[in-house]
Amino acid sequence: MKYFKLIFSLMMIIFGGMGAADDLPRLGMTVLIAGLALGAHSIYTWRDNDNTPKLSLKDIDEEKAALLSENFDKAVTDYKYLQSRQGKLGDKEINSHLQRMQRTAKNLILHLEKHPERIPSAFKFIDYYQDRAVKIVQQYQELEETELSTDKVRDLKERMKSTLASLDEAYNEQFERVLNEQMLSVEAELKVMEQQLDAEGIKRPAITIDLGELDEDGNINYNPHSKQLGRKHKPKYGRPVADLNNLTIIPEGKRAMVIQRKLIQSALAIFFGALGAHKFYQGKNLSGFFRIILSITFVMLPLMSFIGFCEGIRYLFMSIDDFYLQYVDDEHDK
């Protein structure tokens, strides 16, 4: 598919250039610009999608390294399958469960990439929980394809959704298990430091932060769209602890890429929106071609330009988190 997009973009550039230099300057320029946008998006996608986690097993013996690599590859394969199903199941609730699970799974897999020696602690996550999640999603999709709506089918779907919700909690528990050794080490170090401070008579103020509403388990209900967590929270001793505006759902190291993409997509929509350049950039080729067809009738060109301008302004003023969720998250995690 990626080669088809590149070849097709080259054909558009060639024919667009010929048309621009011949008797169809406007149509030729439209096709030329669309071809350039499609080609740029293809190259950008190739570069950015080459981010499959890879293990470094230099200091591990060959037999153990092979086992760790096999389990890690299975975790990545299952993760990519589940990621490909996000948003494609016919129920918003199950898609929501899957999205939360995938964020935890992604962070866990990236952690294992940095610490391959901890993969054995994640065997249950890899061989059982994520494996079962794949099977449940496959079976749910097969039930959807039957288009049956009997009581038994509906009941089975509800049980699948409930199980996925439980797996979300299981994912978190498995991640905590993997981190257990590290957390014990940090706790031991903190205990030594606290004892040292106490011995020197240095008081340690008790810090309490009001983070708003908590769920039944006492966990923070963080919503990236919520303004409640956007204020500075003050502890009892009177100084702000942290500016929680810095909370973000964007993975570490991805923020610069998201900002760059946000600016490029905004500029394409503002200046070349009538030609669907921003749609090609998003990978929505059909929508891009549709805009070109409307624009080359000339009657619709002003309207399509105005629509593109409005879309560009919306992209520009969207929050980084919202832009990541809507236009980057699904594509880059596949």
Secondary structure, DSSP 8 states (H G I E B T S, - for coil): -HHHHHHHHHHHHHHHHHHHHTT-HHHHHHHHHHHHHHHHHHHHHHHHH--------TTS-HHHHHHHHHHHHHHHHHHHHHHHHTT-SS-HHHHHHHHHHHHHHHHHHHHHHH-GGGGGGGHHIIIIIHHHHHHHHHHHHHHHHHT---HHHHHHHHHHHHHHHHHHHHHHHHHHHHHHHHHHHHHHHHHHHHHHHHHTT----------S-B-TTS-B---TT-SGGGSB---TTSS---BGGG---S-TT-HHHHHHHHHHHHHHHHHHGGGTHHHHHHT-HHHHHHHHHHHTTSSSHHHHHHHHHHHHHHHHHS-HHHHIIIIIHHHHT-
